[in-house]
């Protein structure tokens, strides 16, 4: 009695969507032990994302409704065709057949078009969410990133956006048509026979109960699985990044046990979810078969009582199957909504985060470009009683620092490990804001200038040289996108990176992520060359010579002396030999300045500097 093409199509659609949803359960979506934001914030974000595509959403829903109408109209006409054949009204068969054909074409066309538009809509929303979180991340400070976590930010940008995108797609094609299909199917059943309507309504209510129980049981397990995915990512990241250390210390077994513990926790949660799905599916299929038997049995009695025609049984069975399949698909879509809400809440947390380092409202008014001048005594930057404390620290990392960086001069900073040397570089780049005092740039407080413009006049070589995947030329042009090849070669020569000339492809030589295909010293020299390509007023070298041998170090310092005559230079180093010729040397001890002067002056007046120099001269070295 069931129209098999309709049943096959519904089953195929349901199976495909459930398979897609099952794959989605493995998407990297993480939730940490953070307070969940309210529904209002997540709904507001979703509405904001959907607003540019509201007419596309309306068109998608209308097309889905045409699919539902066509789906329900076919068994209605099939019932009329059977009744016409039984009553030997052959002239009406062609009419009913033509109507079924039109309904099939309209429904199938609406189905295809609605799936396409729903996919486009979900993809656009996912893209916009991904871009919004990414753009927001560009404006966050180092402290903000430390609070959220780099791995979590990547997950929020990629995995969470994918979950929202796929859940939105499922909500349109699986959830939205279900209420309409159920209401219309039950109404048609009551129109055919009130007892048949009661049967279908009862089974629908039972299906709703099964769905509600499954959602209540599965939702907390899904949330736990998200936390376990985060734990797995952390463990895998540690294991992959530290694989050499693990092998060197023979800790493979212990590391494997840690991974197994995390994976087993996820596996147990996944098995529990599968138990819930298995029970729900079993009850659903039981209800599907039960309603088919019940409709056939009750319908036969009603036909015998001349309360309805025999062809109506076929329509009622199809109505019941449509309702059951729609409820099954809606059930799975509903199970994904809490996960999508969690992902939206995490996105809201990033988007509503107020950056700790941000431009002042009147930053543009106070903006003033640092123009190149030949006056070597002119101060480019002055640290005026600067103090800094990290948010989670009990005491200042830097305390009452006062010194100037002048054009044409090299200022060096030296001190023991943990004395705050690299923190000075981060403050000059305004990756952090000072806690007390001020950093004056061309006479203006650094906090009153736009971050983009202030950083545009600083060339920075980080402590850990990082290169991007691409070519050597691509990496060097991060300093100046319009730099010519001649300028790149000149910067490489000054940076003592002559090994590039020996490479077969020269500037076009490939660079792997992080520059792992080069040695530590080669990466440092390429990073120095990248900074030299930028014509800046201040060059900051944060322990950038540590991987160089003494001969290369000396040659590089000699080349830099003639290259940076019109700019101020800040040299942060551990080796006294690297900073011996600096115009002024700032000695730090526990975040405080204990000496400022030239090498010879400090050797006479600063005990801390003399101890560092003597320890290195004796061959004791320092901690790098």
MIZAKOL-470493 format. One line per 2 residues: number of its first residue (from 1); for each residue x, y, z of C-alpha. Coordinates in nm, 2 decimals. Each point is the difference from the previous one (the first is absolute). Layout:
NUM> X:Y:Z ~ ...
END
This chain:
1> 0.00:0.00:0.00 ~ 0.30:0.23:0.05
3> 0.11:0.20:-0.30 ~ 0.36:-0.14:-0.01
5> 0.16:0.28:-0.20 ~ -0.11:0.25:0.27
7> 0.11:-0.22:0.28 ~ 0.34:-0.06:-0.16
9> 0.06:0.37:-0.06 ~ -0.08:0.08:0.36
11> 0.22:-0.27:0.13 ~ 0.29:0.10:-0.22
13> -0.03:0.36:0.11 ~ -0.02:-0.09:0.36
15> 0.29:-0.25:-0.02 ~ 0.22:0.25:-0.18
17> -0.06:0.28:0.25 ~ 0.05:-0.23:0.30
19> 0.33:-0.11:-0.15 ~ 0.10:0.36:-0.05
21> -0.10:0.08:0.35 ~ 0.19:-0.30:0.13
23> 0.31:0.13:-0.16 ~ -0.07:0.34:0.15
25> 0.02:-0.15:0.34 ~ 0.37:-0.05:-0.06
27> 0.06:0.36:-0.10 ~ 0.25:0.18:0.23
29> -0.24:0.19:0.23 ~ 0.12:0.08:0.34
31> -0.14:0.15:0.32 ~ 0.22:0.09:0.29
33> -0.10:0.05:0.36 ~ -0.14:0.34:-0.07
35> -0.34:0.15:0.09 ~ -0.25:-0.06:-0.27
37> -0.15:0.32:-0.14 ~ -0.38:0.04:0.00
39> -0.23:-0.09:-0.28 ~ -0.06:0.37:-0.07
41> 0.36:0.07:-0.11 ~ 0.02:-0.31:-0.22
43> -0.33:0.07:-0.16 ~ 0.10:0.36:-0.06
45> 0.32:-0.11:-0.18 ~ -0.19:-0.25:-0.21
47> -0.26:0.26:-0.10 ~ 0.28:0.24:-0.09
49> 0.17:-0.27:-0.22 ~ -0.33:-0.09:-0.17
51> -0.11:0.36:-0.06 ~ 0.19:0.06:-0.32
53> -0.15:-0.32:-0.14 ~ -0.36:0.03:0.13
55> -0.16:0.00:-0.34 ~ 0.21:-0.31:-0.10
57> -0.12:-0.16:0.32 ~ -0.37:0.08:-0.08
59> 0.04:-0.14:-0.35 ~ 0.16:-0.31:0.14
61> -0.29:-0.06:0.24 ~ -0.25:0.06:-0.28
63> 0.17:-0.26:-0.22 ~ 0.01:-0.24:0.29
65> -0.38:0.05:0.04 ~ -0.05:-0.08:-0.37
67> 0.19:-0.32:0.06 ~ -0.21:-0.09:0.30
69> -0.32:0.08:-0.19 ~ 0.10:-0.20:-0.30
71> 0.10:-0.29:0.23 ~ -0.34:0.00:0.17
73> -0.21:0.06:-0.31 ~ 0.13:-0.31:-0.18
75> -0.15:-0.25:0.25 ~ -0.32:0.20:-0.01
77> -0.03:-0.03:-0.37 ~ 0.11:-0.36:0.02
79> -0.29:-0.07:0.23 ~ -0.24:0.17:-0.24
81> 0.15:-0.20:-0.29 ~ -0.05:-0.33:0.19
83> -0.36:0.09:0.09 ~ -0.07:0.10:-0.36
85> 0.14:-0.33:-0.13 ~ -0.21:-0.20:0.25
87> -0.31:0.20:-0.10 ~ 0.09:-0.05:-0.36
89> 0.02:0.37:-0.08 ~ 0.28:-0.05:-0.25
91> -0.03:0.35:-0.15 ~ 0.13:0.15:0.33
93> 0.31:-0.22:0.01 ~ 0.19:0.22:-0.25
95> -0.10:0.31:0.19 ~ 0.13:-0.13:0.33
97> 0.31:-0.14:-0.16 ~ 0.08:0.34:-0.16
99> -0.05:0.17:0.34 ~ 0.24:-0.24:0.16
101> 0.25:0.07:-0.27 ~ -0.02:0.37:0.05
103> 0.02:-0.04:0.38 ~ 0.30:-0.22:-0.04
105> 0.18:0.24:-0.23 ~ -0.09:0.30:0.22
107> 0.10:-0.18:0.32 ~ 0.33:-0.14:-0.14
109> 0.08:0.34:-0.15 ~ -0.07:0.17:0.33
111> 0.21:-0.25:0.18 ~ 0.30:0.04:-0.22
113> -0.02:0.38:-0.01 ~ -0.06:0.02:0.38
115> 0.30:-0.22:0.07 ~ 0.22:0.21:-0.22
117> -0.12:0.33:0.15 ~ 0.03:-0.14:0.35
119> 0.35:-0.11:-0.07 ~ 0.09:0.34:-0.14
121> -0.16:0.18:0.30 ~ 0.17:-0.22:0.26
123> 0.34:0.04:-0.18 ~ -0.04:0.38:-0.01
125> -0.09:0.01:0.37 ~ 0.29:-0.23:0.09
127> 0.24:0.22:-0.20 ~ -0.12:0.32:0.16
129> 0.03:-0.15:0.35 ~ 0.35:-0.13:-0.08
131> 0.11:0.34:-0.14 ~ -0.16:0.19:0.29
133> 0.19:-0.21:0.26 ~ 0.32:0.02:-0.20
135> -0.02:0.38:-0.05 ~ -0.07:0.04:0.37
137> 0.30:-0.21:0.09 ~ 0.23:0.23:-0.20
139> -0.09:0.28:0.25 ~ 0.06:-0.20:0.31
141> 0.30:0.05:0.22 ~ 0.25:-0.26:0.11
143> -0.17:-0.01:0.34 ~ -0.34:-0.06:-0.17
145> 0.15:-0.29:-0.20 ~ 0.16:-0.14:0.31
147> -0.34:0.00:0.18 ~ -0.18:-0.17:-0.29
149> 0.28:-0.22:-0.13 ~ 0.14:-0.03:-0.35
151> -0.13:-0.35:-0.05 ~ -0.35:0.11:0.12
153> 0.00:0.30:-0.23 ~ 0.08:-0.22:-0.30
155> -0.28:-0.24:0.10 ~ -0.25:0.29:0.04
157> 0.10:0.13:-0.34 ~ -0.02:-0.33:-0.18
159> -0.17:-0.28:0.18 ~ -0.27:0.20:0.18
161> -0.09:0.18:-0.32 ~ -0.03:-0.33:-0.18
163> -0.24:-0.13:0.26 ~ -0.22:0.31:-0.02
165> 0.00:-0.03:-0.38 ~ -0.09:-0.36:-0.01
167> -0.26:0.03:0.27 ~ -0.16:0.29:-0.18
169> -0.02:-0.21:-0.32 ~ -0.16:-0.28:0.19
171> -0.24:0.23:0.17 ~ -0.13:0.12:-0.34
173> -0.02:-0.33:-0.18 ~ -0.08:-0.24:0.29
175> -0.17:0.20:0.28 ~ -0.19:0.28:-0.17
177> -0.23:-0.22:-0.22 ~ -0.08:-0.24:0.28
179> -0.27:0.21:0.19 ~ -0.17:0.09:-0.33
181> 0.00:-0.36:-0.13 ~ -0.13:-0.13:0.34
183> -0.28:0.25:0.03 ~ -0.11:-0.03:-0.37
185> 0.02:-0.39:0.01 ~ -0.21:-0.02:0.32
187> -0.25:0.25:-0.14 ~ -0.04:-0.21:-0.32
189> -0.04:-0.31:0.21 ~ -0.28:0.15:0.20
191> -0.16:0.12:-0.32 ~ 0.01:-0.36:-0.13
193> -0.13:-0.16:0.32 ~ 0.01:0.12:0.36
195> 0.11:-0.33:0.14 ~ 0.29:-0.01:-0.24
197> 0.09:0.35:0.11 ~ 0.00:-0.10:0.36
199> 0.23:-0.29:-0.08 ~ 0.25:0.22:-0.18
201> -0.02:0.27:0.27 ~ 0.07:-0.26:0.27
203> 0.30:-0.14:-0.18 ~ 0.13:0.35:-0.07
205> -0.02:0.09:0.37 ~ 0.18:-0.33:0.09
207> 0.27:0.10:-0.25 ~ 0.03:0.34:0.16
209> 0.05:-0.17:0.34 ~ 0.27:-0.22:-0.13
211> 0.17:0.30:-0.16 ~ -0.01:0.20:0.32
213> 0.14:-0.28:0.21 ~ 0.28:-0.06:-0.25
215> 0.09:0.37:-0.01 ~ -0.01:0.03:0.38
217> 0.23:-0.30:0.03 ~ 0.24:0.07:-0.28
219> 0.06:0.38:0.04 ~ 0.21:-0.02:0.32
221> 0.20:-0.28:-0.15 ~ 0.07:0.21:-0.32
223> 0.12:0.29:0.22 ~ 0.23:-0.24:0.18
225> 0.13:-0.13:-0.33 ~ 0.09:0.36:-0.11
227> 0.22:0.04:0.31 ~ 0.17:-0.33:-0.07
229> 0.07:0.10:-0.36 ~ 0.18:0.31:0.14
231> 0.20:-0.23:0.24 ~ 0.09:-0.23:-0.30
233> 0.11:0.30:-0.20 ~ 0.22:0.12:0.28
235> 0.16:-0.34:0.06 ~ 0.06:-0.06:-0.37
237> 0.15:0.35:-0.04 ~ 0.24:-0.07:0.28
239> 0.09:-0.34:-0.13 ~ 0.06:0.11:-0.35
241> 0.19:0.31:0.09 ~ 0.21:-0.17:0.26
243> 0.06:-0.33:-0.18 ~ 0.38:0.04:0.00
245> 0.01:0.07:0.37 ~ -0.23:-0.30:0.07
247> 0.22:-0.23:-0.20 ~ 0.32:0.14:0.14
249> -0.11:-0.08:0.36 ~ -0.17:-0.33:-0.10
251> -0.34:0.11:0.12 ~ -0.20:-0.14:-0.29
253> -0.19:-0.24:0.22 ~ -0.10:0.26:0.26
255> -0.11:0.24:-0.28 ~ -0.20:-0.28:-0.16
257> -0.17:-0.07:0.33 ~ -0.10:0.37:0.04
259> -0.14:0.00:-0.35 ~ -0.19:-0.33:0.06
261> -0.16:0.14:0.31 ~ -0.13:0.30:-0.18
263> -0.11:-0.20:-0.31 ~ -0.18:-0.25:0.22
265> -0.20:0.27:0.17 ~ -0.12:0.13:-0.33
267> -0.07:-0.36:-0.12 ~ -0.21:-0.07:0.31
269> -0.21:0.32:-0.06 ~ -0.04:-0.08:-0.37
271> -0.12:-0.35:0.09 ~ -0.25:0.14:0.24
273> -0.13:0.23:-0.27 ~ -0.03:-0.29:-0.24
275> -0.20:-0.19:0.26 ~ -0.24:0.29:0.02
277> -0.03:0.02:-0.38 ~ -0.04:-0.38:-0.03
279> -0.28:0.00:0.25 ~ -0.17:0.30:-0.16
281> 0.03:-0.15:-0.35 ~ -0.13:-0.33:0.11
283> -0.30:0.16:0.16 ~ -0.05:0.21:-0.31
285> 0.00:-0.29:-0.24 ~ -0.22:-0.19:0.24
287> -0.25:0.29:-0.01 ~ 0.03:0.01:-0.38
289> -0.08:-0.36:-0.04 ~ -0.26:0.01:0.27
291> -0.19:0.29:-0.15 ~ 0.00:-0.17:-0.34
293> -0.16:-0.31:0.15 ~ -0.24:0.21:0.21
295> -0.11:0.21:-0.29 ~ -0.05:-0.31:-0.22
297> -0.20:-0.18:0.28 ~ -0.21:0.30:0.10
299> -0.04:0.11:-0.36 ~ -0.12:-0.34:-0.11
301> -0.27:0.02:0.27 ~ -0.10:0.35:-0.10
303> -0.02:-0.11:-0.37 ~ -0.21:-0.29:0.11
305> -0.23:0.24:0.18 ~ -0.01:0.21:-0.31
307> 0.14:0.30:0.19 ~ 0.28:0.05:-0.26
309> 0.12:-0.14:-0.33 ~ 0.27:-0.26:-0.04
311> 0.24:0.24:-0.19 ~ 0.01:0.23:0.30
313> 0.20:-0.27:0.19 ~ 0.29:0.05:-0.24
315> -0.01:0.38:0.06 ~ -0.01:-0.04:0.38
317> 0.29:-0.24:0.00 ~ 0.21:0.24:-0.21
319> -0.10:0.29:0.23 ~ 0.12:-0.21:0.30
321> 0.33:-0.08:-0.17 ~ 0.06:0.36:-0.09
323> -0.07:0.11:0.36 ~ 0.23:-0.27:0.14
325> 0.29:0.08:-0.24 ~ -0.04:0.37:0.06
327> 0.00:-0.05:0.37 ~ 0.32:-0.21:-0.02
329> 0.18:0.26:-0.20 ~ -0.12:0.28:0.23
331> 0.11:-0.21:0.30 ~ 0.36:-0.01:-0.12
333> 0.00:0.37:-0.10 ~ -0.13:0.09:0.35
335> 0.29:-0.20:0.16 ~ 0.25:0.23:-0.18
337> -0.15:0.33:0.11 ~ 0.15:-0.01:0.36
339> 0.34:-0.05:-0.15 ~ -0.05:0.28:-0.25
341> -0.12:0.23:0.28 ~ 0.32:-0.08:0.19
343> 0.21:0.08:-0.30 ~ -0.20:0.33:-0.05
345> 0.05:0.08:0.37 ~ 0.38:-0.04:-0.04
347> -0.01:0.22:-0.31 ~ -0.19:0.27:0.20
349> 0.26:-0.02:0.27 ~ 0.27:0.09:-0.25
351> -0.21:0.26:-0.19 ~ -0.11:0.18:0.32
353> 0.35:-0.01:0.15 ~ 0.13:0.35:0.07
355> 0.37:0.01:-0.11 ~ 0.23:0.10:0.28
357> 0.22:0.19:-0.24 ~ -0.21:0.22:-0.23
359> 0.03:0.34:-0.17 ~ -0.11:0.30:0.19
361> -0.31:0.18:-0.13 ~ 0.21:0.30:-0.11
363> 0.29:-0.21:-0.13 ~ -0.03:0.14:-0.35
365> 0.00:0.35:0.12 ~ 0.32:-0.05:0.18
367> 0.16:-0.21:-0.27 ~ 0.32:0.14:-0.14
369> 0.24:-0.19:-0.23 ~ 0.35:-0.04:0.11
371> 0.20:0.16:-0.28 ~ 0.36:-0.10:-0.07
373> 0.25:0.26:0.12 ~ 0.37:0.01:0.01
375> 0.02:0.14:0.35 ~ 0.17:-0.28:0.19
377> -0.08:0.15:0.34 ~ -0.38:0.00:-0.07
379> -0.19:-0.25:0.22 ~ -0.21:-0.25:-0.19
381> -0.14:-0.16:0.31 ~ 0.03:0.08:0.37
383> -0.10:-0.23:0.28 ~ -0.12:0.23:0.28
385> -0.01:-0.17:0.34 ~ -0.16:-0.31:-0.17
387> -0.13:-0.28:0.22 ~ -0.19:-0.31:-0.12
389> -0.17:-0.29:0.18 ~ -0.17:-0.30:-0.16
391> -0.37:-0.05:0.10 ~ 0.07:-0.32:0.19
393> 0.32:0.12:0.17 ~ 0.04:0.12:0.36
395> 0.28:0.24:-0.08 ~ 0.13:0.22:-0.28
397> 0.20:-0.17:-0.28 ~ 0.16:0.34:-0.08
399> 0.03:0.28:0.25 ~ 0.07:0.37:-0.06
401> 0.20:-0.03:-0.33 ~ 0.13:0.33:-0.14
403> 0.22:0.03:-0.30 ~ -0.01:0.12:-0.36
405> 0.05:-0.15:-0.34 ~ 0.16:0.25:-0.23
407> 0.05:0.01:-0.38 ~ 0.34:-0.12:-0.11
409> 0.07:-0.17:0.33 ~ -0.02:-0.36:0.12
411> -0.15:-0.06:0.34 ~ 0.06:-0.35:0.14
413> -0.19:-0.17:0.28 ~ 0.16:-0.29:0.19
415> -0.09:-0.19:0.31 ~ -0.05:-0.34:0.15
417> -0.28:-0.23:-0.13 ~ -0.34:0.13:0.12
419> 0.12:0.35:0.06 ~ -0.26:0.14:-0.25
421> 0.21:0.08:-0.30 ~ -0.24:-0.14:-0.26
423> -0.29:0.17:0.17 ~ 0.15:0.34:-0.09
425> -0.02:-0.10:-0.37 ~ -0.37:-0.10:0.04
427> -0.08:0.33:0.17 ~ 0.17:0.19:-0.29
429> -0.22:-0.19:-0.25 ~ -0.30:0.07:0.23
431> -0.08:-0.37:0.03 ~ -0.06:0.10:0.37
433> -0.07:0.34:0.15 ~ 0.22:0.13:0.28
435> -0.14:-0.02:0.35 ~ 0.16:0.32:0.11
437> 0.20:0.27:-0.16 ~ 0.00:0.07:-0.38
439> 0.18:-0.10:-0.32 ~ 0.05:0.32:-0.20
441> 0.03:-0.02:-0.38 ~ 0.10:0.32:-0.16
443> -0.12:0.17:0.31 ~ -0.35:-0.16:0.00
445> -0.12:-0.27:0.24 ~ 0.01:-0.33:-0.19
447> -0.36:-0.07:0.12 ~ -0.13:0.31:-0.17
449> 0.12:-0.11:-0.35 ~ -0.17:-0.25:-0.23
451> 0.15:-0.34:0.05 ~ 0.03:-0.06:-0.38
453> 0.19:0.32:-0.06 ~ 0.22:-0.04:0.31
455> 0.11:-0.35:-0.09 ~ 0.06:0.11:-0.36
457> 0.31:0.18:0.12 ~ 0.15:-0.29:0.18
459> 0.19:-0.30:-0.15 ~ 0.00:-0.29:0.24
461> 0.20:-0.32:0.00 ~ -0.16:-0.24:0.26
463> 0.19:-0.22:0.24 ~ -0.13:-0.31:-0.18
465> 0.05:0.06:-0.37 ~ -0.32:-0.10:-0.18
467> -0.03:-0.03:-0.38 ~ -0.32:-0.05:-0.19
469> -0.05:-0.27:-0.26 ~ 0.06:0.13:-0.35
471> 0.33:0.12:-0.15 ~ 0.29:0.20:0.14
473> -0.11:0.30:-0.20 ~ -0.36:-0.03:0.14
475> 0.14:0.00:0.36 ~ 0.23:0.30:-0.06
477> -0.28:0.20:-0.15 ~ -0.19:-0.02:0.32
479> 0.22:0.29:0.10 ~ -0.08:0.20:-0.32
481> -0.24:-0.14:-0.25 ~ 0.13:0.22:-0.28
483> 0.37:-0.08:0.05 ~ 0.20:-0.08:-0.31
485> 0.22:-0.30:-0.04 ~ 0.30:0.22:0.02
487> -0.11:0.13:0.34 ~ -0.07:-0.36:0.12
489> 0.35:-0.11:-0.11 ~ 0.15:0.30:0.18
491> -0.18:-0.08:0.32 ~ 0.12:-0.36:-0.02
493> 0.36:0.11:-0.05 ~ -0.02:0.23:0.30
495> -0.16:-0.28:0.21 ~ 0.29:-0.23:-0.10
497> -0.25:-0.24:-0.17 ~ 0.22:-0.06:-0.30
499> -0.10:-0.37:0.01 ~ -0.31:0.11:-0.20
501> 0.22:0.07:-0.30 ~ 0.12:-0.36:0.00
503> -0.35:-0.14:-0.01 ~ -0.11:-0.11:-0.35
505> -0.32:0.21:0.00 ~ 0.14:0.30:0.19
507> -0.27:0.23:0.12 ~ -0.26:-0.25:-0.14
509> 0.12:-0.28:0.23 ~ -0.29:-0.16:0.20
511> -0.04:0.06:0.37 ~ -0.19:-0.25:0.21
513> -0.23:0.10:0.28 ~ 0.20:0.16:0.27
515> 0.31:-0.03:-0.22 ~ 0.07:-0.35:0.12
517> 0.20:-0.07:-0.31 ~ 0.27:0.24:0.11
519> 0.23:-0.01:0.30 ~ -0.05:0.22:0.30
521> 0.28:0.24:-0.11 ~ -0.14:0.02:-0.35
523> -0.35:0.08:0.13 ~ 0.14:0.28:0.22
525> 0.18:0.16:-0.29 ~ -0.30:-0.02:-0.23
527> -0.21:0.16:0.28 ~ 0.26:0.27:0.04
529> 0.00:0.06:-0.38 ~ -0.38:0.03:0.01
531> 0.02:0.27:0.26 ~ 0.27:0.19:-0.20
533> -0.22:0.00:-0.31 ~ -0.24:0.23:0.19
535> 0.12:0.36:0.02 ~ -0.07:0.07:0.37
537> 0.08:0.25:0.26 ~ 0.06:-0.26:0.27
539> 0.16:-0.35:-0.05 ~ -0.06:-0.24:0.29
541> 0.22:-0.31:0.01 ~ -0.13:-0.23:0.28
543> 0.29:-0.24:0.07 ~ 0.01:-0.05:-0.38
545> 0.37:-0.09:-0.02 ~ 0.00:-0.29:0.25
547> 0.02:-0.28:-0.27 ~ 0.29:0.17:-0.18
549> 0.36:-0.09:0.04 ~ 0.23:0.27:0.12
551> 0.15:0.08:-0.34 ~ -0.34:0.04:-0.16
553> -0.12:0.20:0.30 ~ 0.29:0.24:-0.03
555> -0.04:0.04:-0.38 ~ -0.37:0.06:0.04
557> 0.04:0.27:0.26 ~ 0.26:0.17:-0.21
559> -0.23:0.00:-0.30 ~ -0.29:0.13:0.21
561> 0.20:0.29:0.13 ~ 0.03:0.15:-0.35
563> -0.35:-0.09:-0.10 ~ -0.21:0.14:0.29
565> 0.16:0.34:0.04 ~ -0.33:0.19:-0.05
567> -0.20:-0.22:0.24 ~ 0.00:-0.09:0.37
569> 0.10:-0.35:0.09 ~ -0.10:-0.21:0.30
571> 0.22:-0.31:0.04 ~ -0.12:-0.25:0.26
573> 0.27:-0.27:0.06 ~ 0.15:-0.24:0.24
575> 0.36:0.01:-0.12 ~ 0.22:0.30:0.10
577> 0.20:-0.04:-0.32 ~ -0.31:0.08:-0.20
579> -0.07:0.33:0.18 ~ 0.35:0.11:0.09
581> 0.00:0.29:-0.26 ~ -0.35:0.13:0.08
583> -0.04:0.37:0.06 ~ -0.17:-0.07:0.33
585> -0.06:-0.33:0.18 ~ -0.30:-0.04:0.24
587> 0.06:-0.26:0.27 ~ -0.31:-0.16:0.14
589> -0.03:-0.20:0.32 ~ -0.34:-0.13:0.11
591> -0.17:0.26:-0.22 ~ 0.19:0.30:0.13
593> 0.28:0.20:-0.16 ~ 0.32:-0.05:0.19
595> 0.23:0.17:-0.24 ~ 0.01:0.21:-0.32
597> 0.30:0.09:-0.20 ~ 0.26:-0.12:-0.24
599> 0.19:-0.33:0.04 ~ 0.30:0.16:0.16
601> -0.21:0.22:0.24 ~ -0.21:-0.30:0.12
603> 0.31:-0.21:0.05 ~ 0.11:0.26:0.26
605> -0.34:0.09:0.16 ~ -0.24:-0.30:-0.04
607> 0.06:-0.31:0.20 ~ -0.28:-0.20:-0.18
609> 0.15:0.08:-0.35 ~ 0.35:-0.08:0.11
611> -0.12:-0.34:0.14 ~ -0.17:-0.08:-0.33
613> 0.31:0.10:-0.20 ~ 0.24:-0.20:0.22
615> -0.22:-0.31:0.00 ~ 0.00:0.00:-0.38
617> 0.37:0.08:-0.03 ~ 0.08:-0.30:0.22
619> -0.21:-0.21:-0.23 ~ -0.29:-0.05:0.24
621> -0.25:0.14:-0.25 ~ -0.35:0.10:0.08
623> -0.34:-0.15:-0.04 ~ -0.12:0.06:-0.35
END
